[in-house]
C-alpha cells in the first residue's frame, strides 16, 4: 500500500461519513503568527475560534494538509 492509497482511504472514510473534503491549503498560511503551515488544523482555526462560520453543510470537514516541520521535538 502506498502513501497515496493510505491518504485516499482516509479521505474516503470521511467522505462516506458526509464530511466535506477540503483541499490542502497553501504552505504559506494566512496567519501572521506562522511562517509555514505546520499542522492540518491551521486552515480551520477561524472556524474553531468562532471568527468565521464553517462553510460546510453539514459542518464536518476532513483534509490531508501539506505541512512543513522544522526543528523541535516531534
N, C-alpha and C positions, 0 to 999 in steps of 0.2 A: 504494500500500500504506500503510495507517495504522499508527500505533504499536500499536494493539490487534492488528492482523494479525501484526506482527513478533513481539510478545510471545507470541501463540498459536502461531506457527510454532516459536519457541524451545522452548516447553513441549511441543509435540507431538513434536519431535525427541527430547527426553529421555524422554518417556513411551514412545516406541517402543523405547528402549534399556533399558526396565524400571526407570526411575527413579521414585521416588515424587514426585509434585508436591506441594510444601509451600506452603500459603497464605502470603501476605505476613504477617509478624509486625507487632506494634504499632510505631508510630513512637516510642513511649516504651519503651525497652528495659528488660529485667530487670537488666542490668549496672549496678552502681553507678558505674562509671567513665565512662559515656556519658550525655550529656544527651538525645540523639536517636539513633535508628538511622541510621547513616551508611554502611552497606555491606550488601550482600546476604548476607554470611557471618556477620553478628552473631548470628542465631538459632542457628547451628551451632557456635559457639565451645565450648560444653560437650562436644560430641562430638569436636571437633578436639583438645581438651586431655585427653580421656580421663576427664573428670569424670563423664560420663554415657554410657551405651551408646546408640547411634543406634537409634531405634525403627522403623527401616525394614528390610524384608526383601524383597529383598537390600538391603544397606546403601548404597544410592545414592539421592540426592535432588537435586531441582532446584527453584528458586524464582525468582520475579520479585519482589524485595523493594522496597517503597516505602522511600525514604530521604530524609533532609534533608542537603543540603550547604550549609554556612555558612562563607564565608570561605576562606582558604587558597588554595593553588595546586592546581588540578585540571586 
